[in-house]
Amino acid sequence: MEEEDRMYRLNRVAHVAGFIDQEPARVISGVRRQQNMPLHERIIPYLETAGLYHLARLNSQWFWVDEPLLSAFIERWRPETHTFHMPFGECTVTLEDVAYQLGLPIDGEPVSGCLSEFENFMENGRPAWEWFRELFGELPPQSKVKQMTVCYTWFHERFRVLPADATEDIVRIYARAYIMMLLSSQLFADKNANRVHLRWLPYVASLDDLGRYSWGSAALAWLYRCLCRGTNRNVVNLAGPLQLLQSWIFWRFPCLRPSDFNRFGFPLASRWAQYLPRNDAVDQRVVAARLSLDRLRVHDIVWEPYSTPDVAAIVHPEILLDQHRRLWTAVTSLIYFAAIEWHQVDRVMPQFGGVQHLPRLALNIDWLHAKDGRGGDRWFPSYYREWHEHWQDRHASVLPVDRVDDPGPSAEYLDWWCRLAHRFLSPEVAFHDPRPIVLTEEARHRGSSQAPPMVQVVDRPDNRRVDRRRRIGTRTTDREWRWLADQLDEGQGVGGQGGDVDHRVPRRRARRHGQRDGGGRARGRGPSGEYHSGQDAVGEDIGGVGTGMDQGTYEVGGSSQMFADFTTAAVGMDIDDPVSQLEFFRDIADILGEDDGTHYRPQMDEGHSQFAEHQPHVQDVQPGLPVDLNEPAPSPLDPWFALGGTPASAFSVVPPQAQVPLVDERPRRARRAPLCGTGGHLIGQLQDDDSDTIEDSD
């Protein structure tokens, strides 16, 4: 049970799989943007030097993503292990998939640095906007700039068409603009999807050095981070290289891929460029996709889809270089600026032609999942020095693979997986549970399950309070509750009479929220909306105030009145009700108990002692609150990173450019008639026979 609790610890926090019954038809919208810029022949040599030419070839087509299918896979993504938990075992997107699907180089330096203030961290650094002027010859107008980002449309309108008589210096400027838009739209797009960040200036400043970076590991790190955020039940949008994820699904699971897509080229993701998924009844389709994943067996996945002669005939030779191939099985860190993830291929050995062994405990990096680069600029190679050193020692962490003719999970692994894994997400009435069966002889003779030796890495759990971990991947903060918690944290103490708790507010905290009278004493606003006189100074208890109702309030100190004012206005709770009042203060005490272990329990008089026996014992884990503190952010327009400001000189050079009409080259999806809406079309799928078991698949 300890291993199961560790492997599914986020189910009790905010993982969507822990709330699947409350949100059975949750669909995440995919955020995608097409660069829609022509690839000029004079720019291609710079893209080949940078290792981004194959990715640029994918940019000529618009990729539609099947949102219900991706949502069903995201429900099975586990941030604890960085793998998809399937009924037959684990699988994930690896560096090998990135090389084949997108044609990106794997070996090289990490894509890292800082997000702003380059002059403070780089040798011979200069202010970002001065650097921008030197690299592009001009500055964008004021209306196209927001902090450290430039509007996407300005790049598109200004650098779309390369002049026929352009000099080599002009070609380099257009190549820089193309690469910045390619990285911002295809690989590292965020949820805004309409801004180009200046973080790429140090990279495009020297086009000849772009080829020394590991773009493949950075793209996989960003995909992992987006998937880890997407598992949060409060997240509704998904960014990142979604064409990589969808192409990986279609290549690995033939039963889920669309038909009539048998011709393909390199990179392999181009095979699905013309795929147009249905856009109707998405809630019913995600339920059907979830059921399809629950029905998958071990023979339904293609462990080695790239070993066929057809793939070997079209793959580019540089992808198969030994310096890139040997890192496909490296258990190491994946770095993309502040996003640090872990490449745990020891849990998916059949994808490399081996036998899946009994895995060790997955590395806990919840602390890294809570970091996104906001809250001040840093030089990440120094701030995350340990994880950069793991990548530098990546060749020492390569796992040997004993290839077999029949790759797959061993009998010991299947027995362990059936006992501990959460294998099914659909209701139990949807299909027969095949766990109580006998494993076949084929699985018993598949090979040894001994784990290969690996470099041991120390866990980095997230030791913050539980309610803050609930918001990993969202922008919701506890700003509106922080001042309330600070008052209790600094004002709690044990009284001298009867063990009553002293909830006096410190004077320095009162200065922030109250007003001071002529005598220098703080004044607080009471429940009636009027300020108290100076006789109730900070540090003195304020008794209960009459409310005009028959029921009286409890004398629990002056801070309780501030609780009543705040919660009555913000939550709409009836504070005068003794039962609801006790539940509210008990929930607030449980939240604060995560930090200092001191719990707030209001004292009840003897007249209401019948409520005391129903009070549960306060634990160190926050219970479910009557108020949802994890609501999504009200504005999705804020940038993902907290960035620096823009100098005034950046807005006073170039007048606004003339607007160029955009050409919409996206294929149009045909609208289909909606389904019946009653779920009757799923009856045939829900009727499962008893033969659909692991015994048949193994």
SEDO-505170 format. One record per residue (C-alpha): residue in three letters; y, x negated, z; residue number from 1. Coordinates in steps of 0.1 Angstrom, whole numbers, plus 5000, padded with zeros to 4 digits. Each point is the difference from the previous one (the first is absolute). Example, Ala and Ser with C-alpha at 12.3 -4.5 7.8 and 13.67 -1.06 7.14 Angstrom:
2
   resn     py     px     pz   resi
    Ala   4955   4877   5078      1
    Ser   5034   4986   4993      2
***
This chain:
698
   resn     py     px     pz   resi
    Met   5000   5000   5000      1
    Glu   5024   4971   5006      2
    Glu   4995   4989   4964      3
    Glu   5006   5035   4987      4
    Asp   5031   5004   5021      5
    Arg   5014   4968   4986      6
    Met   4992   5009   4964      7
    Tyr   5016   5034   5003      8
    Arg   5026   4994   5026      9
    Leu   5028   5014   4978     10
    Asn   4984   5034   4998     11
    Arg   5015   5008   5034     12
    Val   5034   4988   4989     13
    Ala   5011   5013   4966     14
    His   4972   4994   4975     15
    Val   4997   5030   4977     16
    Ala   4962   5000   5005     17
    Gly   5005   5009   5036     18
    Phe   5020   5031   4990     19
    Ile   4980   5010   4970     20
    Asp   4993   5035   5014     21
    Gln   5037   5006   5005     22
    Glu   5010   4988   4965     23
    Pro   4970   5007   4978     24
    Ala   5019   5000   4967     25
    Arg   5025   4971   5005     26
    Val   5011   4984   4967     27
    Ile   5021   4969   4998     28
    Ser   5025   4997   4971     29
    Gly   4997   4968   4980     30
    Val   5034   4982   4995     31
    Arg   5000   4983   4966     32
    Arg   5026   4988   4976     33
    Gln   4996   4987   4965     34
    Gln   5022   4970   4990     35
    Asn   5004   5014   4965     36
    Met   5014   4967   4986     37
    Pro   4988   4985   4968     38
    Leu   4981   4967   5002     39
    His   5019   4976   4977     40
    Glu   4980   4972   4984     41
    Arg   5025   4974   5012     42
    Ile   4994   5010   5036     43
    Ile   4962   4998   4998     44
    Pro   4998   4962   5005     45
    Tyr   5018   5003   5034     46
    Leu   4976   5028   5011     47
    Glu   4970   4979   4990     48
    Thr   5014   4971   5021     49
    Ala   5005   5023   5029     50
    Gly   4965   5015   4998     51
    Leu   5014   5035   4995     52
    Tyr   4994   5005   4963     53
    His   4968   5021   5004     54
    Leu   5019   5022   5025     55
    Ala   5028   5004   4975     56
    Arg   4976   5013   4974     57
    Leu   4991   5028   5023     58
    Asn   5037   5009   5003     59
    Ser   5000   5015   4965     60
    Gln   4981   5031   5012     61
    Trp   5007   5026   5027     62
    Phe   4972   5003   5025     63
    Trp   4995   5035   5014     64
    Val   4982   4999   5034     65
    Asp   4976   5026   5012     66
    Glu   5016   5008   5033     67
    Pro   4973   5022   5016     68
    Leu   4974   4973   4992     69
    Leu   5021   4972   5015     70
    Ser   5007   5022   5030     71
    Ala   4963   5005   5006     72
    Phe   4995   4962   4999     73
    Ile   5029   4994   5023     74
    Glu   4983   5022   5026     75
    Arg   4971   4976   5000     76
    Trp   5022   4968   5001     77
    Arg   4997   4983   5034     78
    Pro   5029   4977   5010     79
    Glu   4977   4986   5027     80
    Thr   4977   4985   4974     81
    His   5020   5002   4967     82
    Thr   4971   5017   4983     83
    Phe   4991   5035   4988     84
    His   4973   5015   5023     85
    Met   4975   5018   4978     86
    Pro   4968   5018   5009     87
    Phe   4979   4970   4988     88
    Gly   5022   4972   5014     89
    Glu   5033   4983   4993     90
    Cys   5019   4989   4969     91
    Thr   5035   4988   4993     92
    Val   5023   4986   4974     93
    Thr   4997   4962   4999     94
    Leu   5017   4971   4983     95
    Glu   4973   5001   4973     96
    Asp   5011   5036   4992     97
    Val   5036   4989   4998     98
    Ala   4991   4972   4976     99
    Tyr   4980   5022   4976    100
    Gln   5021   5032   5003    101
    Leu   5035   4985   4997    102
    Gly   4993   4965   4987    103
    Leu   5020   4983   5028    104
    Pro   4995   4964   5013    105
    Ile   4984   4997   5034    106
    Asp   5005   4964   5011    107
    Gly   5035   4987   5008    108
    Glu   5027   5001   5026    109
    Pro   5006   5032   5019    110
    Val   5028   5024   4989    111
    Ser   5022   4997   5031    112
    Gly   5035   4990   5011    113
    Cys   5028   5022   5014    114
    Leu   5016   5033   4990    115
    Ser   5037   4990   5002    116
    Glu   5023   4972   5010    117
    Phe   4983   4974   4978    118
    Glu   5028   4975   5006    119
    Asn   4988   4997   5037    120
    Phe   4964   4992   4992    121
    Met   4997   4982   4966    122
    Glu   5010   4965   4991    123
    Asn   5033   5000   4980    124
    Gly   5000   5038   5005    125
    Arg   5030   5021   4990    126
    Pro   5010   5035   5008    127
    Ala   4978   5026   4983    128
    Trp   5027   5016   4979    129
    Glu   5014   4967   4988    130
    Trp   4965   4990   4991    131
    Phe   4996   5033   4981    132
    Arg   5031   4993   4980    133
    Glu   4987   4966   4990    134
    Leu   4966   5012   4989    135
    Phe   5011   5032   4981    136
    Gly   5035   4991   4990    137
    Glu   5016   5030   5016    138
    Leu   4999   5023   5030    139
    Pro   4991   5037   5000    140
    Pro   5027   5026   5006    141
    Gln   5006   5012   5035    142
    Ser   4983   5034   4994    143
    Lys   4968   4982   4991    144
    Val   4997   4979   5031    145
    Lys   4986   5010   5034    146
    Gln   4997   4972   5026    147
    Met   4976   4974   4985    148
    Thr   4988   5022   4972    149
    Val   5012   5009   4965    150
    Cys   4994   5033   4983    151
    Tyr   4971   5000   4977    152
    Thr   5020   5017   4972    153
    Trp   5025   4972   4998    154
    Phe   4973   4974   4992    155
    His   4984   5024   4975    156
    Glu   5033   5007   4982    157
    Arg   5013   4965   5000    158
    Phe   4969   4980   4991    159
    Arg   4979   5024   4980    160
    Val   5007   4987   4965    161
    Leu   5001   4962   4993    162
    Pro   5026   4991   4974    163
    Ala   4985   4986   4968    164
    Asp   5023   4969   5001    165
    Ala   4996   4993   5037    166
    Thr   5000   4964   5011    167
    Glu   4973   4985   5021    168
    Asp   5022   5004   5031    169
    Ile   5004   5037   4993    170
    Val   4962   5003   4995    171
    Arg   4995   4985   5034    172
    Ile   5024   5026   5016    173
    Tyr   4981   5028   4983    174
    Ala   4967   4985   5011    175
    Arg   5012   4999   5036    176
    Ala   5011   5037   4998    177
    Tyr   4966   5010   4985    178
    Ile   4981   4982   5027    179
    Met   5020   5015   5029    180
    Met   4995   5035   4986    181
    Leu   4963   4993   4993    182
    Leu   4994   4989   5036    183
    Ser   5021   5028   5015    184
    Ser   4984   5028   4979    185
    Gln   4963   4990   4993    186
    Leu   4988   4979   5030    187
    Phe   5023   5003   5030    188
    Ala   5017   5034   4996    189
    Asp   5010   5017   5032    190
    Lys   5006   5037   5007    191
    Asn   5035   4999   4986    192
    Ala   4988   4988   4966    193
    Asn   5036   4998   4987    194
    Arg   5013   4967   5014    195
    Val   4995   4964   4990    196
    His   5002   4977   5030    197
    Leu   5017   4966   5001    198
    Arg   4970   4984   5017    199
    Trp   4988   4989   4966    200
    Leu   5031   4978   4993    201
    Pro   4983   4968   5014    202
    Tyr   4970   5006   4978    203
    Val   5018   5007   4967    204
    Ala   5025   4972   5005    205
    Ser   4973   4976   4987    206
    Leu   4980   5017   4974    207
    Asp   4978   4969   4994    208
    Asp   4988   5002   5037    209
    Leu   4989   5036   5000    210
    Gly   4964   4991   4990    211
    Arg   4993   4983   5033    212
    Tyr   5000   5032   5021    213
    Ser   4970   5021   5008    214
    Trp   5012   5034   4986    215
    Gly   4965   5014   5003    216
    Ser   4997   4995   5038    217
    Ala   5036   5014   5005    218
    Ala   4992   5031   4980    219
    Leu   4968   5006   5020    220
    Ala   5019   4995   5033    221
    Trp   5026   5026   4989    222
    Leu   4972   5024   4989    223
    Tyr   4983   4996   5034    224
    Arg   5032   5006   5019    225
    Cys   5008   5032   4980    226
    Leu   4965   5013   5006    227
    Cys   5002   4992   5037    228
    Arg   5033   5019   5002    229
    Gly   4986   5029   4979    230
    Thr   4973   5007   5025    231
    Asn   5027   5011   5025    232
    Arg   5000   5038   5001    233
    Asn   5038   5000   4998    234
    Val   5002   4981   4967    235
    Val   5004   5022   4969    236
    Asn   5008   4974   4973    237
    Leu   4979   4970   4988    238
    Ala   5015   4970   4982    239
    Gly   4985   4967   4989    240
    Pro   4979   4990   4970    241
    Leu   4983   5034   4996    242
    Gln   4987   4992   4966    243
    Leu   4979   4973   5016    244
    Leu   4985   5024   5025    245
    Gln   4992   5027   4975    246
    Ser   4985   4976   4975    247
    Trp   4978   4985   5028    248
    Ile   4987   5035   5008    249
    Phe   4991   5008   4964    250
    Trp   4983   4967   4995    251
    Arg   4980   5001   5032    252
    Phe   4990   5037   5000    253
    Pro   4988   5013   4966    254
    Cys   4995   5035   5014    255
    Leu   5038   5002   5007    256
    Arg   5013   4985   4969    257
    Pro   5014   5021   4971    258
    Ser   4979   5003   4968    259
    Asp   5008   4987   4965    260
    Phe   5016   4967   5012    261
    Asn   4973   4976   4988    262
    Arg   5023   4976   4981    263
    Phe   5019   4974   5021    264
    Gly   5017   4967   4997    265
    Phe   5015   4974   5024    266
    Pro   5013   5006   5026    267
    Leu   4974   5026   5009    268
    Ala   5025   5024   5015    269
    Ser   5013   5007   4965    270
    Arg   4968   5020   4994    271
    Trp   5016   5030   5018    272
    Ala   5035   4998   4987    273
    Gln   4997   5033   4980    274
    Tyr   4983   5019   5029    275
    Leu   5017   5032   5008    276
    Pro   4987   5016   5032    277
    Arg   5003   5037   5008    278
    Asn   5031   5011   5018    279
    Asp   4989   5034   5013    280
    Ala   4984   5011   5033    281
    Val   5004   4966   5017    282
    Asp   4991   5013   5034    283
    Gln   4967   5014   4987    284
    Arg   4993   4968   4980    285
    Val   5005   4977   5031    286
    Val   4974   5021   5018    287
    Ala   4976   4997   4971    288
    Ala   5006   4962   4997    289
    Arg   4993   4997   5038    290
    Leu   4968   5018   4995    291
    Ser   4991   4978   4970    292
    Leu   5005   4969   5021    293
    Asp   4978   5014   5028    294
    Arg   4972   5005   4975    295
    Leu   5001   4964   4987    296
    Arg   4969   4979   5005    297
    Val   4995   4963   4996    298
    His   4988   5003   4963    299
    Asp   5033   5018   4991    300
    Ile   5021   4968   5004    301
    Val   4999   4971   4975    302
    Trp   5000   4969   5021    303
    Glu   5007   4976   4971    304
    Pro   5018   5018   4972    305
    Tyr   5014   4968   4985    306
    Ser   4966   4983   4994    307
    Thr   4994   5020   4968    308
    Pro   5001   4982   4966    309
    Asp   5028   5023   4988    310
    Val   5023   4988   5028    311
    Ala   4991   4964   4995    312
    Ala   5009   5002   4963    313
    Ile   5036   5011   5006    314
    Val   5010   4983   5033    315
    His   5026   4973   4997    316
    Pro   4986   4965   5007    317
    Glu   5028   4992   5025    318
    Ile   4987   5027   5023    319
    Leu   4966   4983   5002    320
    Leu   5014   4966   5010    321
    Asp   4983   4985   5030    322
    Gln   5032   4997   5020    323
    His   5004   5038   4999    324
    Arg   4964   5011   5002    325
    Arg   4991   4980   5031    326
    Leu   5026   5020   5020    327
    Trp   4985   5034   4992    328
    Thr   4978   4997   5031    329
    Ala   5025   4984   5023    330
    Val   5005   5016   5034    331
    Thr   5037   4992   5004    332
    Ser   5034   5015   5003    333
    Leu   5019   5018   4972    334
    Ile   5037   4995   5001    335
    Tyr   5029   5019   4984    336
    Phe   5032   4991   5019    337
    Ala   4997   5019   5033    338
    Ala   4968   5018   4990    339
    Ile   4970   4980   5014    340
    Glu   4966   5014   4994    341
    Trp   4964   4987   5003    342
    His   4975   4996   4972    343
    Gln   4967   5010   5018    344
    Val   4975   4995   4972    345
    Asp   4972   4993   5025    346
    Arg   4996   5038   5003    347
    Val   4996   5006   4962    348
    Met   4976   4972   4989    349
    Pro   4981   5023   4975    350
    Gln   5032   5000   4979    351
    Phe   4993   4963   4993    352
    Gly   4963   5004   4994    353
    Gly   4987   4994   5035    354
    Val   4983   5019   5028    355
    Gln   5022   5017   5026    356
    His   4994   4985   5034    357
    Leu   5008   5014   5034    358
    Pro   5038   4993   5002    359
    Arg   5018   4985   5029    360
    Leu   5028   5019   5017    361
    Ala   5030   5004   4976    362
    Leu   5032   4981   5008    363
    Asn   5025   5021   5019    364
    Ile   5035   4995   4984    365
    Asp   5017   5032   5011    366
    Trp   5029   4978   5011    367
    Leu   5005   4988   4964    368
    His   4998   5036   4987    369
    Ala   5031   5008   5021    370
    Lys   5021   4973   4983    371
    Asp   5018   5008   4968    372
    Gly   5029   4975   5000    373
    Arg   5026   5023   5014    374
    Gly   5021   4992   5031    375
    Gly   5017   4967   4989    376
    Asp   4993   4975   4973    377
    Arg   4974   4973   5006    378
    Trp   4984   4971   4981    379
    Phe   4964   5014   4999    380
    Pro   4982   4967   4994    381
    Ser   5012   4990   5034    382
    Tyr   4999   5034   5017    383
    Tyr   4964   5006   4988    384
    Arg   4990   4964   5001    385
    Glu   4965   5006   5012    386
    Trp   4992   5024   4971    387
    His   5015   4977   4974    388
    Glu   4978   4972   5014    389
    His   4970   5022   4994    390
    Trp   5009   5004   4964    391
    Gln   5006   4962   4997    392
    Asp   4964   4995   5013    393
    Arg   4986   5027   4978    394
    His   4975   4977   4983    395
    Ala   4983   4993   5033    396
    Ser   4994   5038   5006    397
    Val   4981   5007   4968    398
    Leu   4967   5017   5008    399
    Pro   4968   4990   4981    400
    Val   4983   5028   4983    401
    Asp   4962   5001   4994    402
    Arg   4998   5020   4968    403
    Val   4971   5024   4997    404
    Asp   4987   5023   4972    405
    Asp   5005   5031   5021    406
    Pro   5033   4997   5020    407
    Gly   5006   5025   5027    408
    Pro   4998   5007   5037    409
    Ser   4970   4987   5020    410
    Ala   4978   5023   5021    411
    Glu   5016   4987   5032    412
    Tyr   5034   5007   4987    413
    Leu   4991   5035   4989    414
    Asp   4985   5008   5034    415
    Trp   5031   4986   5017    416
    Trp   5023   5019   4976    417
    Cys   4983   5033   5005    418
    Arg   5003   4997   5038    419
    Leu   5036   4990   5003    420
    Ala   5020   5009   4969    421
    His   5020   5031   4994    422
    Arg   4984   5007   4967    423
    Phe   5010   5036   4992    424
    Leu   5034   5017   5001    425
    Ser   4990   5034   4985    426
    Pro   4989   5029   5022    427
    Glu   4964   4999   5011    428
    Val   4992   5032   4982    429
    Ala   5009   4984   4966    430
    Phe   4968   4979   4997    431
    His   4969   4988   5018    432
    Asp   5005   4970   5022    433
    Pro   4974   4974   4988    434
    Arg   5002   4977   5030    435
    Pro   4966   5008   5017    436
    Ile   4979   4984   4973    437
    Val   4977   4970   4995    438
    Leu   5013   4970   4980    439
    Thr   4981   4992   4969    440
    Glu   4981   4968   4993    441
    Glu   5025   4990   4974    442
    Ala   5027   4996   5026    443
    Arg   4977   4983   5025    444
    His   4993   4972   4975    445
    Arg   5035   4995   4988    446
    Gly   5007   4968   5019    447
    Ser   5012   4985   5032    448
    Ser   5029   5016   5019    449
    Gln   5012   4969   5017    450
    Ala   5038   4996   4998    451
    Pro   5012   4968   4984    452
    Pro   5021   4976   5022    453
    Met   5037   5007   5000    454
    Val   5031   4986   5015    455
    Gln   5008   5019   5032    456
    Val   5035   5015   5002    457
    Val   5016   5014   5032    458
    Asp   5008   5037   5000    459
    Arg   5036   5012   4999    460
    Pro   4999   5035   5015    461
    Asp   5031   5021   5003    462
    Asn   5008   5002   5037    463
    Arg   5029   5023   4998    464
    Arg   4999   5036   5013    465
    Val   4977   5024   4982    466
    Asp   5027   5024   4988    467
    Arg   5017   4972   4981    468
    Arg   4967   4990   4984    469
    Arg   4998   5035   4987    470
    Arg   5029   4994   4977    471
    Ile   4986   4969   4982    472
    Gly   5009   5004   4964    473
    Thr   5027   5026   5006    474
    Arg   5038   4998   5006    475
    Thr   5000   5022   5030    476
    Thr   5014   4984   5031    477
    Asp   5005   5010   5036    478
    Arg   5037   4994   4999    479
    Glu   5007   5035   5014    480
    Trp   4977   4994   5029    481
    Arg   5007   4963   5008    482
    Trp   5030   5005   5022    483
    Leu   4981   5026   5020    484
    Ala   4971   4975   5006    485
    Asp   5024   4972   5009    486
    Gln   5015   5022   5028    487
    Leu   4966   5005   5015    488
    Asp   4988   4965   4995    489
    Glu   5029   4984   5018    490
    Gly   5006   5028   5025    491
    Gln   4965   5007   5015    492
    Gly   4993   4991   5035    493
    Val   4983   5013   5031    494
    Gly   5021   5020   5024    495
    Gly   5000   4995   5038    496
    Gln   4992   5036   5010    497
    Gly   4968   5017   4993    498
    Gly   4991   4978   4971    499
    Asp   5025   5017   4977    500
    Val   5008   4982   4968    501
    Asp   5036   4987   4997    502
    His   5012   5008   4964    503
    Arg   5035   4987   5004    504
    Val   5016   4988   4967    505
    Pro   5013   4964   5001    506
    Arg   5038   4997   4996    507
    Arg   4997   4978   4968    508
    Arg   4980   5027   4983    509
    Ala   5024   5027   5010    510
    Arg   5029   4982   4983    511
    Arg   4983   5005   4966    512
    His   4995   5038   5002    513
    Gly   5025   5013   5026    514
    Gln   5037   4999   5005    515
    Arg   5019   4985   5029    516
    Asp   5026   5017   5021    517
    Gly   5031   4984   5015    518
    Gly   4981   4987   5030    519
    Gly   4977   4979   4978    520
    Arg   4969   5022   5006    521
    Ala   4979   5014   4972    522
    Arg   4999   5036   4991    523
    Gly   4970   5018   4984    524
    Arg   4998   5033   4982    525
    Gly   4982   5027   5019    526
    Pro   4978   5028   4986    527
    Ser   5031   5023   4997    528
    Gly   5017   4975   4976    529
    Glu   5027   4990   5026    530
    Tyr   5005   4966   5014    531
    His   4992   4995   5037    532
    Ser   5027   4987   5022    533
    Gly   5001   4964   5012    534
    Gln   4984   5008   5033    535
    Asp   4966   4997   4984    536
    Ala   5001   4963   4993    537
    Val   4974   4981   4981    538
    Gly   4972   4991   5024    539
    Glu   5001   5032   5020    540
    Asp   4975   5028   4997    541
    Ile   5013   5033   4986    542
    Gly   4982   5030   5013    543
    Gly   4988   5030   4981    544
    Val   5025   5022   4983    545
    Gly   4998   5038   4999    546
    Thr   4993   5015   4966    547
    Gly   5006   5037   5007    548
    Met   4963   5008   4999    549
    Asp   4977   5011   5028    550
    Gln   4979   4968   4998    551
    Gly   5014   4969   5015    552
    Thr   5000   4965   4987    553
    Tyr   4985   4970   5018    554
    Glu   5020   4973   5017    555
    Val   4986   4969   4982    556
    Gly   5032   4979   4997    557
    Gly   5030   4998   4977    558
    Ser   4981   4987   4971    559
    Ser   4979   5031   4998    560
    Gln   5031   5020   4991    561
    Met   5006   4977   4971    562
    Phe   4964   5006   4989    563
    Ala   5006   5037   5001    564
    Asp   5032   4998   4980    565
    Phe   4985   4978   4974    566
    Thr   4966   5017   4995    567
    Thr   5015   5035   5001    568
    Ala   5023   4992   4971    569
    Ala   4976   4978   4980    570
    Val   4966   5017   5006    571
    Gly   5009   5035   5010    572
    Met   4978   4999   5031    573
    Asp   5007   5024   5028    574
    Ile   5007   4975   5029    575
    Asp   5003   5027   5026    576
    Asp   4963   5009   4995    577
    Pro   4982   4979   5027    578
    Val   4969   4996   4979    579
    Ser   5017   4988   4968    580
    Gln   5023   4978   5021    581
    Leu   4971   4982   5016    582
    Glu   4982   4995   4967    583
    Phe   5032   4985   4984    584
    Phe   5006   4975   5029    585
    Arg   4964   4991   5001    586
    Asp   4999   4992   4962    587
    Ile   5032   4980   5004    588
    Ala   4984   4981   5029    589
    Asp   4969   4992   4979    590
    Ile   5021   4985   4973    591
    Leu   5019   4978   5024    592
    Gly   4968   4990   5018    593
    Glu   4989   4980   4969    594
    Asp   5027   4974   5008    595
    Asp   5001   4995   5038    596
    Gly   4972   5020   5014    597
    Thr   5024   5021   5022    598
    His   4994   5037   4994    599
    Tyr   5025   5027   5006    600
    Arg   4985   5030   5018    601
    Pro   5025   5026   5013    602
    Gln   4993   5012   5035    603
    Met   4990   5037   5003    604
    Asp   5006   5021   5030    605
    Glu   4973   5019   5018    606
    Gly   5009   5032   4982    607
    His   4987   4987   4967    608
    Ser   4971   4980   5013    609
    Gln   4976   5021   4978    610
    Phe   5012   4979   4970    611
    Ala   4991   4967   5016    612
    Glu   4962   5004   4995    613
    His   5005   5005   4963    614
    Gln   5018   4967   4995    615
    Pro   4979   4974   4983    616
    His   4998   4964   5012    617
    Val   5026   4978   4982    618
    Gln   4983   4974   4978    619
    Asp   5014   4970   4982    620
    Val   4996   5017   4966    621
    Gln   5027   5025   4989    622
    Pro   4986   5036   4997    623
    Gly   5010   5024   4973    624
    Leu   5036   5010   5005    625
    Pro   5013   5035   4994    626
    Val   5027   4984   4978    627
    Asp   4991   4981   4969    628
    Leu   5018   4967   5002    629
    Asn   4985   4988   4967    630
    Glu   5019   5022   4976    631
    Pro   5008   4983   4966    632
    Ala   5034   4985   4995    633
    Pro   5026   5026   4989    634
    Ser   5013   4977   4972    635
    Pro   4977   4982   4976    636
    Leu   5029   4982   4984    637
    Asp   5004   4971   5024    638
    Pro   4987   4966   4988    639
    Trp   4967   4988   5015    640
    Phe   5014   4968   5013    641
    Ala   5030   4996   5022    642
    Leu   5021   4977   4979    643
    Gly   5033   4982   5002    644
    Gly   5033   5012   4987    645
    Thr   5016   4994   4966    646
    Pro   5032   4978   4997    647
    Ala   5030   5017   4986    648
    Ser   5001   4974   4972    649
    Ala   4969   5016   4985    650
    Phe   5019   5031   4990    651
    Ser   5031   4986   4983    652
    Val   4988   4981   4969    653
    Val   4984   5022   4974    654
    Pro   5012   5036   4991    655
    Pro   4974   5027   4998    656
    Gln   4978   4998   4969    657
    Ala   4997   5028   4975    658
    Gln   4971   5023   5006    659
    Val   4971   4996   4976    660
    Pro   4978   5030   4996    661
    Leu   4964   4994   5011    662
    Val   4971   5007   4979    663
    Asp   4973   5019   5018    664
    Glu   4967   4985   4988    665
    Arg   4977   5015   5026    666
    Pro   4972   5022   4986    667
    Arg   5002   5036   5010    668
    Arg   4972   5017   5019    669
    Ala   4989   5034   4989    670
    Arg   5003   5027   5027    671
    Arg   4967   5017   5007    672
    Ala   4995   5034   5014    673
    Pro   4996   5000   5038    674
    Leu   4966   5005   5016    675
    Cys   4991   5032   5017    676
    Gly   5013   4989   5034    677
    Thr   4971   5014   5020    678
    Gly   4978   4969   4998    679
    Gly   4973   5019   4981    680
    His   4998   4972   4974    681
    Leu   4988   4976   5027    682
    Ile   4970   5021   5011    683
    Gly   4978   4982   4975    684
    Gln   5011   4966   5013    685
    Leu   4995   5010   5036    686
    Gln   4964   5010   4995    687
    Asp   4981   4967   5006    688
    Asp   4963   4995   5000    689
    Asp   4980   4980   5024    690
    Ser   4992   4973   4975    691
    Asp   5036   4986   5002    692
    Thr   4991   4973   5025    693
    Ile   5002   4963   5005    694
    Glu   4963   4998   4996    695
    Asp   5004   5012   4963    696
    Ser   5028   4975   4994    697
    Asp   4985   4970   5016    698
***
